[in-house]
Amino acid sequence: MSSTTERYCRACGESVAPDTDVCPHCGVGTRTTDVGTPMAYCRDCGEEIRSAAEICPHCGVRQQPAPASFGSVESDLESLFRRNRGVVAAVASFFFPGLGQLLNREVVKGLLVFVGFVAASFSIVFGVGLILAPAVFVYGVYDAYRTGKRLETAAEGGRPHA
């Protein structure tokens, strides 16, 4: 007995590799339980194929939509950022001054806001920072929001705000 388990396609009975998702002989998904399905025609080459076939065994064109995968964290964050760019940038600047500008791809402005906030925070010792540090902080959050909203509107095809 071999160490690998030999599998067979439920539709055509041909031997398939254990890690195969689609039978290379008939095009039916090997993980499906739908075996006795009627025949259909390939939407590209017109050859007769099983209606449960995910990929045409003749031309290789996908017949059914790709299986819906759960959204990856990366794509979810990207869509969240794209739809709410101003809010995300403002929240980022709230927690780390200048980060919102970096998210909006304003690197120089982001570094200036960060350095300005740090310098203003150190100037609290002299009393000037009591007014300057909150002013730089609020400016960073507001500017990140305003720029993010402008970029969000431009990405949607609207006219950017002034």
Solvent accessible surface area in square Angstrom, and as a share of the most:
residue,aa,sasa,rsa
1,M,247,1.10
2,S,83,0.54
3,S,119,0.76
4,T,94,0.55
5,T,101,0.59
6,E,108,0.49
7,R,55,0.20
8,Y,130,0.50
9,C,5,0.03
10,R,131,0.48
11,A,18,0.14
12,C,46,0.28
13,G,46,0.44
14,E,82,0.37
15,S,54,0.35
16,V,8,0.05
17,A,50,0.39
18,P,64,0.40
19,D,117,0.60
20,T,31,0.18
21,D,79,0.41
22,V,29,0.17
23,C,1,0.01
24,P,90,0.57
25,H,100,0.45
26,C,15,0.09
27,G,2,0.02
28,V,4,0.02
29,G,4,0.04
30,T,7,0.04
31,R,151,0.55
32,T,40,0.24
33,T,116,0.68
34,D,71,0.37
35,V,54,0.31
36,G,79,0.76
37,T,21,0.12
38,P,101,0.63
39,M,98,0.44
40,A,34,0.27
41,Y,153,0.58
42,C,6,0.03
43,R,167,0.61
44,D,93,0.48
45,C,57,0.34
46,G,42,0.41
47,E,84,0.38
48,E,91,0.41
49,I,8,0.04
50,R,63,0.23
51,S,44,0.29
52,A,14,0.11
53,A,1,0.01
54,E,43,0.19
55,I,50,0.25
56,C,1,0.01
57,P,49,0.31
58,H,110,0.49
59,C,55,0.33
60,G,48,0.46
61,V,51,0.29
62,R,89,0.32
63,Q,26,0.12
64,Q,69,0.31
65,P,120,0.76
66,A,66,0.51
67,P,103,0.65
68,A,108,0.84
69,S,100,0.64
70,F,198,0.83
71,G,50,0.48
72,S,62,0.40
73,V,112,0.64
74,E,141,0.63
75,S,56,0.36
76,D,77,0.40
77,L,104,0.52
78,E,96,0.43
79,S,33,0.21
80,L,76,0.38
81,F,46,0.19
82,R,125,0.46
83,R,147,0.54
84,N,55,0.28
85,R,30,0.11
86,G,0,0.00
87,V,77,0.44
88,V,39,0.22
89,A,0,0.00
90,A,15,0.11
91,V,76,0.44
92,A,14,0.11
93,S,0,0.00
94,F,112,0.47
95,F,154,0.64
96,F,99,0.41
97,P,15,0.10
98,G,2,0.02
99,L,66,0.33
100,G,0,0.00
101,Q,0,0.00
102,L,66,0.33
103,L,66,0.33
104,N,5,0.03
105,R,193,0.70
106,E,42,0.19
107,V,84,0.48
108,V,110,0.63
109,K,63,0.27
110,G,1,0.01
111,L,97,0.48
112,L,119,0.59
113,V,8,0.05
114,F,74,0.31
115,V,90,0.52
116,G,25,0.24
117,F,54,0.22
118,V,53,0.31
119,A,58,0.45
120,A,1,0.01
121,S,40,0.26
122,F,147,0.61
123,S,23,0.15
124,I,77,0.39
125,V,125,0.72
126,F,167,0.69
127,G,35,0.33
128,V,92,0.53
129,G,0,0.00
130,L,119,0.59
131,I,141,0.72
132,L,81,0.40
133,A,7,0.05
134,P,70,0.44
135,A,54,0.42
136,V,29,0.17
137,F,51,0.21
138,V,93,0.54
139,Y,105,0.40
140,G,1,0.01
141,V,34,0.20
142,Y,124,0.47
143,D,0,0.00
144,A,0,0.00
145,Y,84,0.32
146,R,101,0.37
147,T,2,0.01
148,G,0,0.00
149,K,66,0.28
150,R,79,0.29
151,L,52,0.26
152,E,15,0.07
153,T,29,0.17
154,A,45,0.35
155,A,72,0.55
156,E,131,0.59
157,G,68,0.66
158,G,36,0.35
159,R,210,0.77
160,P,78,0.49
161,H,113,0.50
162,A,135,1.05
